[in-house]
Amino acid sequence: MKLVALVILLMIAVMSLVTTITPGSKTYKKPNPVVDLGKEIAKPLTQADHIGPELSSALERTGIKLPSLSGSKNAAKNAGRSMQDLTGETFANLDLPNMNFAGSTLSATQFNGALLDGISLEGASGEATNFKGARMAKANLNAAMFPGADFSGAELREAKARAADFSEALFVDADISFTSLAGSTLNGADLRAAYSAGASFVDVEAKKVRFEGANLTGVRFTNALLHKSTFAGADMKAADLTGAELYGADLSAAVNLTTEQLASACVDGDTKLPPNVTAPRC
């Protein structure tokens, strides 16, 4: 805008010069309307430098803040990385709360130590993705596919991970309390010492999963397939095993497991139970 105004002033100056030159007279004093017009246009331009600071000062006194253009650009930049191929990229130790990675390819992508609370990974996929030690409270991993991913030490409290694939994934020492894994696949996953209180494993396929030392207090295993999974040292107080299939599972050293909890579960001849605990074969 300033550039346009300067061009206009330049044109007016040239016109003024032309109109003031009168052949044969050096003292021609007739009023020049072009010059007067130029002066009037120049007035607001000369005052602009004073108006700007005064307006800014007035807005600050009233507490009104104008939106920052650079901030808007950053917001757009951080709004999400959905539907992208981010294979091998590194986001380790970054603060990315509420970031949107939905539908993205994240094979070997590094998120270790990152702040990912509220992140959306819905429908995202990748192999050997690293979430070790990441904070992912209330993350959305519905329909995500992360076989072999490392969630060791990650905090996934109240996350949603329904109908996802975590086959052979590592959740060692992870916090998945009150997380919903309903309908997910966890075959071969490692949940040793995981804090899983209140989590939902309803309808999961979790064969050959290691639950040793995990806190499974109040966990719902309704209709879960837990074939050949191991539970040594796992605290199963108030865990719901209604309809769970425990064929070949080793529960011999499970803690706080009762016959009542297994009354509606299914075991076979290869299932190992704690002393004095029984379950129906079906």
N, C-alpha and C positions, 0 to 999 in steps of 0.2 A: 504494500500500500504506500509506504514512504517513497519507494522508487518511482511509482506512478506519479505521485505528487511532485517529486523533484523534476521529472520530465516535463510536467505541465508548467511548472515555474520557469524552467529553461525556455520553453516555447514562448511563454509570455514575455520573458526578458528579451528574446530576439525580436518579437513583434513590437515591443516597446521601443527598442533601439531603432527599428526601421521607421516607425511612425513619428519619432521625434526628430528625425533628420529631414529638414526642409531645405530644398535647394536654394542657395543664395542667402541664407540667413543663419547666423550663429547664435542669435539671441531669441530664437522662436520660443515663446512662453505659453502657447496655447495648451490648456489642460488635455492630458492624454488619458482617455478612458481605459486603455489597456494597462497602463501603469497602475491606475487606481484599482483595477480588478486584481492585478497581481498582488498588491499590498493586502487586500482583503482576504485573499486565499492564503497568504503567508501567515496571517495572524494566528489561526488555530494550530498551524504546524509549529510555530515558535513556542506555543504554549503547551504542546504535547508533553515535553519533558517535565513540565511542572505538574500537569494533570495526573500523569501516571503514578508518581510517588504518593501524591495526595490521596488518590483513590485507593491505593494499596494500604496506606496508613489508616484510612477510614474503615476499610473492611476488616483490618486486624483488630481495631478497637471494638467493633461489633461482634467479633468472634466468627465472622463469615470467612470460610476458606474456599478459594476457587479450586476446581479440580486441576491436578497436575497432569500435564500431557505426558511427561516421562513416566509418572506413576501408572497412567492408563496403559502405556506400552508394556510396562512390567507386568501389570495385571493380565494383559492379553497373553504375554509370553508364558506366565505361570499358570494360566487357566487349565492347561492340560497337554498331554502328549498322547492322546487317544489315537487308535488305529494307525500306529506307526511301527516301523521296524527299528527297534532300539537294541538289537542284538549286540552284546559285548560292550555296551555303553556303561559308564560309571556314574552313579548317583550316591556313592558312599558318603556317609556322614553329613549329607545335606538336609536342610529343613524344607520338607515338601508336604506339609499338611494339606489334606483335601485335594491333592493333585489328581488329575484324571488320566489314567493310563488304560482306560477301558479298551479292550480289543487289540491291544498292542502286542507285538512279538518281543519277548524279553529273555531270549535264550542267553545264558551266561552274563546277564546284566547284573551289575553290582549295586545293591541297596544296603549293604551292611552298615549298621550304625546310623542309618538315616532316620529322621523324624517323619513318619508317614501316617500320623493319626488321620483317620477319615479318608484315607486314599481310596480311589476306585480302581480296582484291578478286574472289574467284572468282564468276563469273557477274554481276558488276557491269557497269553500262553507263553511257554518257554521251558527249556530244559536247563538244569544246573543253574537256576537263578539263585542269587545269593541275597537272602534277607537276614543274615545272621546278626543278632543283636539289634535289629531295627525295632522302632516303636510304632505299632500299627493298630492302636486301639480303635475299635469301631470301623475297621477297614472293610471294604466290600470286595470279596473275592468270589462272589457267586459265579458259577460256571467257568471259573478260571481253570487252567490246565498247567500245573507246575510239577510234573513228575521229577523226582530227584532234587527238588529245590531244598535249600538249607534255611530253615527257620530257627535254628538253634539259638536259644536265648532271646528270641524275639518276643515282644509283648503284643498279643493279639486279643486282648480282652474285648469281649462283646463284638467280635468281628462276625461278619456274615460270609460264610464259605459254603453255601449250599450247592449241590450238584457239581462239585469241583473234582479235579483229579490231582491228588497228592501222593500218588504211588511212589513208594521208596523215598519219600521226602523226610527230612530230618526236623523233628520238633523237640530235640533234646533240651531240657531245662526251659522250654518255652512256656509262656503264660497264655493259655487258650481258654481261660475261665469264661464261662457264659457265652462261649462262641458257638455258633450253629454250623455244624458240618453235615447237616441232614442230607442224605442222598449222595454223599460224596464217596470217592474211591480212595482208600488209604492203604491198599495192599503193599505189604513190605515196608511200611513207614516206621520210623523210630520215634516213639514218644516217651522214652525213658526220662523219668524225673520231671515230666511235664506237669505243670499246674493246670488241671483241667476241670476244676470244681464247677458244677453247674452247666457244663457244656452239653451240647446235643449231638449225639452220634446216631440219631434215629435213621434207620434204613441205610446205614453206611455199609460198604463192602470193605472190611478191614481184616483181611486174612494175613496171617503171619506178621502181625504188628507187634512191636515190642512196647509193652506198657509197664515194664519193670520200674518200680519206685515212683510211679505217677500218682498224683492225687486225683482220684476219680470220684470224689465225694459228690453224690447227687447227680452224677452223669446219667443221661438217658441213652441206653443202648437198645431201645425198642426196635425189634426186628433187624438188628444188626447181624451181619455175617462176620463172626470172629474166629473162623476156623484157624486152628494152630497158632493162635496168638498167645503171648506169654504175659503173665501178670504178677510175677514174683515181687513182693514188697509193695504192690499197688494198694492204695487205700480205697476200698470199694464201698465205703459206708453209704447207705441209702441209694446206691446205684440201681437204676431200673433196668432189668434184663428181660423184660417181658418180650417173648417171641424171639429172643436172641439165639443164634445158632453157635454153639461153642464146641463144635466137633474138633477133637484133637487139641483143644486149647489147654494150656497149663495154668491152672488156678490154684495149684497146690500150696503156694506160699502167699496167696493173696491175703490182704488184711481186711477185717471187718466184713467178710462175705458170709451170708447166712443161707440156710436152706430155703427160707421164705423168699429170698430174692431170686432164687433159681427155680422156684415152683412153676413158673410159666416159660422157662427157657428150655432149650434142647441140647442134650449132650449125647455122646456116643461112648463106645468102649475105650477110646483113646483119650478121652477127656480126663484130666487130672484135677481132683477137687481137694480142698483142705480136709483135714480129719474131722469126722462127724458132720460133714456137710454132704447132702445128697441132692441130686437133680434128676428129673425124668429123662429117660432116653426116648427119642422120637426121630 
